[in-house]
Amino acid sequence: MPGKFVEPDENTIPLDVVHSKDLGGYMADAPEPARRWLAANGFRAQLGQTVVIPDAAGKPARVAVGWGDAKTRARGRLHMGGVALTLPKGSYRIASGLKDTDLQEAALAWLLSAYVFDRYKSKSAPKARLVASDCVDVARLEAIVAGDFLTRDLINTPTSDMGPENLEQAIRDLSAQHGAKVTVIVGDDLLAQNFPMIHAVGRASDQAPRLVDLVWGNADDPKVTLVGKGVCFDTGGLNIKPGSSMGLMKKDMGGAATVLGLAHMIMTLGLRVRLRVLVPAVENSISAGAFRPQDVLTSRKGLTVEVNNTDAEGRLVLADALALADEEAPDLLVCKATLTGAARVALGPDLPPFFTDDNGLAHDILRASRKTFDPLWRMPFWEPYEADIEPDIADLDNAPSGGFGGAITAALFLRRFVDYAGSFVHLDIYGWAPHAKPARTKGGACLSARAMLEVIEQRFAK
């Protein structure tokens, strides 16, 4: 299956990773026929350069893969994912040239490169499969890749098949797979149970808004709660987006998709935590019942919020979900959302910012992001901007005027709804790869899940 290792057999082809500095030695040690073949094919060990060396019968006998130098490799990551797509059908084993962390990255990249979204169009999966090296944790890597693929599938699915009802069903399916418990609050029951802002944002859609609550694990274990923005499509509401901005809004549930991918990793690996996943699933639509600019909403926490732009709806639904999550004082509360364009302007699509007041947690996240090849960057809860989210008419403003520091003011808004969690972190992710890169297809992207899995493992599960 794509995304999994294969067992070795007599036909497994060894693969040599050749650093540019080691090219001379590699060529000198190669058998004469292989040396002539490599020279004839211009092998210079440039990053990603691949030469399949045939045996006497013309069948692949060995592969040489160029690995360039450290400076060139630093301009990207997961390079082996690109190599895997160039190889002919067969099973391969990395025989030389990589070890330890580099070998782990290469194995992860190879598995991630096998992703194909073929729900609506027949596509061929890559044919080159990888045999795990002895030092690779097969079960862990396969769980990570399965969670990544789940996230990508959910984001790539258009809203015609991934509205609030469908997202709820995806969570129910994940729950059934792992023996978790799911409860759902739908429609006007949100008002009865005090989730007024989730209701306000989603009430204009023909699919009722809902809050999906998944719980898994032993109640006595450390409490880890994941909250993911589940806006299945965002028209902008009455502050309607232009067409150029609305085109990718099927991905506005990318926060929910990412926490579900992370949850799949946690449950598959059986981490000793009490996991809770909260997803406010809504569609920000336009109808006579749509919420309006300058409406004032009262949140679950009791804070009032002036709506100065209906296109800043994500923080509204997250606020009610975070307030619920915070009520049981989890040891770690993680919020993931495709929240602001400001974060993309600041750091681009591949480097999500995170916000936390816990310096120890920030250190752990940065260390984990490097270890798991899942880059993240810390940004501040900059308190001098607090006044920007405090209008005259209500406690909070969902869309401060001026446009400066938008990722920070959104994060400050969310922090107002968290008082009791042991540690809180908010990640403002993009959830999309605008261009294909090694191990990452164009489309839905699972950003930050590997890093947060590592943090959860190290903090609570060991």
C-alpha positions in Angstrom: 0.0 0.0 0.0 1.2 3.6 -0.6 2.7 5.1 2.4 4.0 1.8 3.8 7.3 0.0 3.8 7.6 -3.3 1.9 9.4 -6.5 3.0 12.8 -7.2 1.5 13.2 -10.0 -1.1 15.9 -11.2 -3.5 14.9 -8.5 -6.0 15.4 -5.6 -3.6 17.7 -3.0 -5.3 20.4 -1.3 -3.1 20.5 2.5 -3.3 23.7 4.4 -2.6 23.4 8.0 -1.5 26.5 9.9 -2.7 27.6 13.2 -1.3 29.4 15.4 -3.7 32.5 15.4 -1.5 32.6 11.6 -1.6 32.1 11.2 -5.4 35.8 10.4 -6.1 35.9 7.7 -3.5 32.6 6.2 -4.6 33.7 6.1 -8.2 37.1 4.5 -7.3 35.4 1.8 -5.3 32.8 1.0 -7.9 33.2 -2.1 -10.2 34.6 -1.2 -13.6 31.3 -1.7 -15.5 29.4 0.5 -13.0 32.1 3.1 -13.1 31.9 3.3 -16.9 28.1 3.5 -16.7 28.1 6.3 -14.2 30.6 8.3 -16.2 28.7 7.8 -19.4 25.5 9.1 -17.7 27.4 12.2 -16.4 26.9 11.3 -12.7 28.3 14.2 -10.6 26.5 13.5 -7.3 24.4 16.6 -7.7 21.4 16.8 -5.4 18.6 14.6 -6.7 20.6 13.2 -9.7 19.8 9.6 -10.1 21.4 6.9 -12.2 20.1 3.3 -12.3 23.0 0.9 -12.8 22.0 -2.2 -14.8 23.3 -5.7 -14.5 24.6 -7.8 -17.4 21.0 -8.6 -18.4 20.0 -5.0 -18.4 17.9 -5.2 -15.2 18.4 -2.6 -12.4 21.1 -3.8 -10.1 21.9 -0.7 -8.1 21.1 3.0 -7.9 23.4 5.9 -7.3 21.6 9.0 -5.9 23.4 12.4 -5.8 23.1 14.2 -2.5 25.0 17.4 -3.3 26.5 19.4 -0.4 25.0 20.7 2.9 24.5 24.2 1.5 22.4 23.0 -1.4 20.4 20.6 0.8 19.6 23.4 3.2 17.6 25.1 0.5 14.9 22.5 0.9 14.0 19.3 2.8 12.7 15.8 2.3 14.8 15.5 -0.8 14.4 11.7 -1.0 10.7 12.2 -1.8 11.7 13.7 -5.2 14.1 10.8 -5.9 11.5 8.2 -5.2 9.3 9.5 -7.9 12.0 9.1 -10.5 12.7 5.4 -10.0 11.3 2.5 -11.9 9.0 0.0 -10.4 10.6 -2.1 -7.7 11.6 -2.4 -4.1 14.7 -0.4 -2.9 16.8 -0.3 0.2 19.1 2.6 1.2 22.4 0.8 1.4 24.9 3.5 2.0 25.5 7.2 2.4 22.9 8.1 5.1 22.6 7.3 8.8 20.7 8.3 11.9 18.6 11.5 11.5 19.3 11.7 7.8 18.2 8.2 7.2 15.0 8.8 9.1 14.3 11.9 7.0 14.9 10.0 3.8 12.5 7.2 4.8 9.8 9.6 5.8 10.2 11.6 2.6 10.0 8.4 0.5 6.7 7.3 2.2 5.2 10.8 2.0 6.0 11.0 -1.8 3.5 8.1 -2.4 0.4 10.3 -1.7 -2.1 10.5 -4.5 -5.6 12.1 -4.4 -7.7 10.1 -6.7 -11.2 10.4 -5.4 -12.4 12.1 -8.6 -9.9 11.1 -11.2 -7.9 7.9 -11.7 -4.2 8.3 -11.0 -1.3 6.0 -10.7 0.5 5.7 -7.5 4.3 5.8 -7.5 5.8 2.3 -8.2 9.1 2.5 -6.3 8.7 1.1 -2.8 11.1 1.3 0.1 12.4 -1.5 2.4 12.9 -0.1 5.9 16.5 0.2 7.2 17.2 -1.5 10.6 17.3 1.8 12.5 13.9 3.0 11.2 10.8 2.9 13.5 8.5 1.4 11.0 5.3 1.6 13.1 5.8 5.2 14.0 6.7 6.4 10.5 3.7 4.6 9.0 1.4 6.1 11.6 2.7 9.6 10.8 2.3 9.1 7.1 -1.2 7.8 7.5 -2.2 10.8 9.6 -0.6 13.1 7.0 -2.5 11.4 4.2 -5.8 11.7 6.1 -5.2 15.5 6.5 -4.4 15.9 2.9 -7.5 13.9 1.8 -9.8 16.0 4.0 -8.5 19.3 2.7 -8.4 18.3 -0.9 -12.0 17.2 -0.9 -14.3 20.0 -2.1 -17.1 21.3 0.1 -19.7 19.5 -2.1 -18.4 16.4 -0.3 -16.9 17.9 2.8 -19.5 20.2 4.4 -20.2 20.2 8.1 -22.1 16.9 7.9 -19.3 15.2 6.0 -16.7 16.5 8.4 -18.7 15.1 11.3 -18.8 11.8 9.6 -15.1 11.8 9.0 -14.6 12.3 12.7 -17.0 9.5 13.5 -15.1 7.2 11.1 -11.9 8.0 12.8 -13.5 7.4 16.2 -14.8 4.0 15.1 -11.3 3.0 13.8 -9.7 3.7 17.2 -12.5 3.0 19.7 -13.0 6.7 20.7 -16.3 8.3 21.8 -17.9 11.1 19.8 -20.7 13.5 20.8 -22.1 16.2 18.6 -24.2 19.3 19.3 -26.1 20.5 16.2 -28.1 23.5 15.1 -30.2 25.3 17.7 -29.0 22.9 20.4 -25.8 25.0 20.2 -27.8 27.9 21.6 -29.4 25.7 24.3 -25.9 24.5 25.4 -24.2 27.9 25.2 -22.2 27.9 22.0 -23.7 31.1 20.6 -20.8 32.1 18.3 -20.5 28.7 16.6 -24.2 29.0 15.9 -24.1 32.6 14.6 -21.3 31.8 12.1 -22.9 28.7 10.7 -26.6 29.4 10.9 -26.9 30.7 7.3 -25.8 27.4 5.7 -28.2 24.7 4.6 -26.0 22.3 6.7 -26.5 23.2 10.3 -23.5 24.2 12.4 -22.2 21.7 14.9 -19.5 21.1 17.6 -17.9 17.6 17.3 -16.3 16.3 20.4 -14.0 13.2 20.3 -12.6 11.7 23.4 -10.1 8.8 23.6 -7.8 7.2 26.2 -7.6 6.7 30.0 -9.3 9.5 32.0 -6.4 9.4 34.5 -3.7 10.1 31.9 -2.4 13.6 31.0 -5.1 15.6 29.3 -4.2 16.7 25.7 -6.9 18.7 23.9 -6.8 19.6 20.2 -9.1 22.3 18.8 -9.3 22.7 15.0 -11.0 25.3 12.9 -13.6 23.5 10.8 -15.0 26.2 8.5 -15.8 23.9 5.6 -16.2 26.8 3.2 -15.8 30.5 3.8 -17.5 32.9 1.5 -16.6 35.7 3.8 -20.2 36.0 4.9 -21.9 39.4 4.2 -18.4 40.9 3.9 -18.1 38.6 0.9 -14.6 37.7 -0.4 -13.6 38.5 -4.0 -13.4 35.5 -6.3 -9.6 35.5 -6.2 -9.7 35.0 -2.4 -12.6 32.5 -2.3 -11.1 30.0 -4.7 -9.2 28.0 -2.0 -11.8 28.3 0.7 -12.5 24.5 0.7 -9.2 24.5 2.7 -10.6 26.7 5.5 -11.2 23.5 7.5 -7.4 22.8 7.4 -7.1 23.3 11.1 -9.7 20.6 11.8 -8.1 18.3 9.2 -4.7 18.7 10.8 -5.8 18.0 14.3 -7.5 14.9 13.0 -4.3 13.8 11.3 -2.5 14.4 14.5 -5.2 12.5 16.5 -4.8 9.5 14.2 -1.1 9.5 14.8 -1.6 9.7 18.6 -4.3 6.9 18.7 -2.5 4.6 16.3 0.7 4.8 18.4 -1.3 4.3 21.6 0.2 7.3 23.4 -0.6 7.4 27.1 -2.7 10.5 27.1 -6.4 11.3 27.5 -7.0 12.9 24.1 -9.9 15.2 23.3 -10.5 16.7 19.9 -13.0 19.6 19.4 -14.0 20.7 16.0 -16.6 23.5 15.4 -17.8 22.5 11.9 -19.6 25.3 10.1 -20.0 26.9 6.7 -19.8 30.7 6.6 -22.5 31.3 4.0 -24.8 34.1 3.0 -28.6 34.1 3.5 -31.2 36.1 5.3 -30.1 34.5 8.5 -26.4 35.4 8.1 -24.7 37.2 11.0 -23.9 40.9 10.2 -21.2 43.5 10.5 -21.6 45.3 13.9 -23.6 42.6 15.4 -22.5 42.0 19.0 -22.3 38.3 20.0 -22.0 37.0 23.5 -19.6 34.1 23.7 -19.7 30.9 25.8 -17.3 32.5 28.2 -19.5 35.6 28.6 -17.2 38.0 26.8 -19.1 40.1 24.2 -17.7 40.4 20.7 -18.4 43.1 18.1 -18.4 41.7 14.6 -16.6 44.2 12.5 -16.0 41.8 9.6 -17.9 38.6 9.0 -14.8 37.3 7.2 -13.0 37.0 10.5 -15.3 34.1 11.5 -12.7 31.5 12.4 -11.7 33.1 15.7 -15.4 33.3 16.7 -16.1 29.5 16.4 -12.7 28.7 17.9 -13.4 31.0 20.9 -16.5 28.9 22.0 -14.6 25.7 21.4 -11.5 26.9 23.3 -13.7 28.0 26.2 -15.2 24.6 26.5 -11.8 22.9 26.2 -10.4 25.2 28.9 -13.1 24.4 31.4 -11.6 21.1 32.2 -8.0 22.6 32.5 -6.2 20.2 30.1 -2.4 19.8 30.6 -1.9 20.9 27.0 -4.4 22.8 24.8 -3.4 23.0 21.1 -5.3 25.2 18.7 -4.8 24.9 14.9 -6.4 27.1 12.3 -6.1 28.5 8.8 -6.7 31.8 10.5 -5.0 34.8 8.9 -3.5 35.9 5.7 -1.2 38.0 7.8 0.7 34.9 8.9 1.2 33.9 5.3 2.5 37.4 4.4 4.9 37.3 7.4 6.3 33.7 6.9 5.0 32.3 3.7 3.0 29.1 3.1 5.6 26.6 4.4 6.5 28.1 7.8 3.5 28.3 10.2 3.9 30.6 13.2 2.9 29.5 16.7 2.1 31.5 19.8 2.5 30.5 23.4 3.3 32.1 26.8 5.1 28.9 27.9 8.8 29.3 27.1 9.5 25.7 27.9 6.8 24.6 25.5 8.1 27.0 22.9 11.6 25.5 23.3 10.2 22.0 22.9 8.2 22.9 19.8 11.2 24.4 18.1 13.4 21.4 18.9 10.6 19.1 17.7 10.1 21.0 14.5 13.8 20.6 13.6 13.9 16.9 14.6 10.8 16.0 12.6 11.5 18.2 9.5 8.3 20.1 10.2 9.3 23.8 10.4 7.6 26.2 12.8 8.4 29.7 14.0 7.5 31.4 17.3 5.7 34.7 17.2 4.7 36.7 20.3 1.5 37.3 22.1 2.5 41.0 22.0 0.5 42.6 24.8 0.8 46.2 23.7 -1.6 45.2 20.9 -4.3 44.1 23.3 -6.0 47.5 23.0 -6.4 46.9 19.3 -8.9 44.2 20.0 -11.0 46.2 22.5 -13.7 48.3 20.8 -15.9 50.8 22.6 -19.1 48.8 22.3 -18.0 45.3 23.4 -15.3 43.4 25.2 -13.6 42.3 22.0 -13.4 43.2 18.3 -13.1 40.3 15.9 -11.5 42.4 13.2 -9.4 45.4 14.3 -9.0 48.2 11.8 -5.7 49.1 10.4 -4.5 45.7 9.2 -1.2 45.7 11.1 -0.1 42.6 13.1 -3.2 40.6 12.1 -1.8 37.2 13.1 -0.9 38.6 16.5 -4.2 40.3 17.2 -6.0 37.1 16.1 -3.9 35.1 18.5 -4.5 37.6 21.3 -8.2 37.3 20.7 -8.1 33.5 21.1 -6.0 33.8 24.3 -8.8 35.7 26.0 -10.7 32.4 26.1 -8.1 30.3 27.8 -7.5 30.7 31.6 -7.0 27.2 33.1 -5.0 25.1 30.7 -1.6 24.0 31.9 -0.1 25.2 28.6 -1.7 26.7 25.5 -0.4 27.0 22.0 -2.0 28.4 18.9 -0.8 27.6 15.4 -1.8 29.7 12.4 -1.3 27.2 9.5 -1.9 27.6 5.8 -3.0 24.0 5.1 -2.0 24.2 1.5 1.0 23.7 -0.8 0.8 26.1 -3.7 3.5 24.2 -5.6 4.6 20.6 -5.6 7.9 20.0 -3.7 9.7 16.8 -2.7 7.3 14.6 -0.6 4.6 17.3 -0.9 2.0 17.4 -3.7 0.3 20.6 -4.7 -2.9 20.9 -2.6 -3.8 20.1 1.0 -0.8 20.1 3.3 -0.3 18.6 6.8 1.7 21.3 8.6 2.8 21.1 12.2 1.4 17.6 13.1 4.7 15.8 13.2 6.2 18.4 15.4 3.3 18.4 17.8 3.3 14.6 18.0 6.9 14.7 19.0 6.2 17.3 21.7 3.3 15.3 23.1 5.3 12.1 23.1 8.2 13.7 24.9 6.1 15.7 27.4 3.5 13.1 28.4 3.9 9.7 26.8 7.4 8.7 28.0 
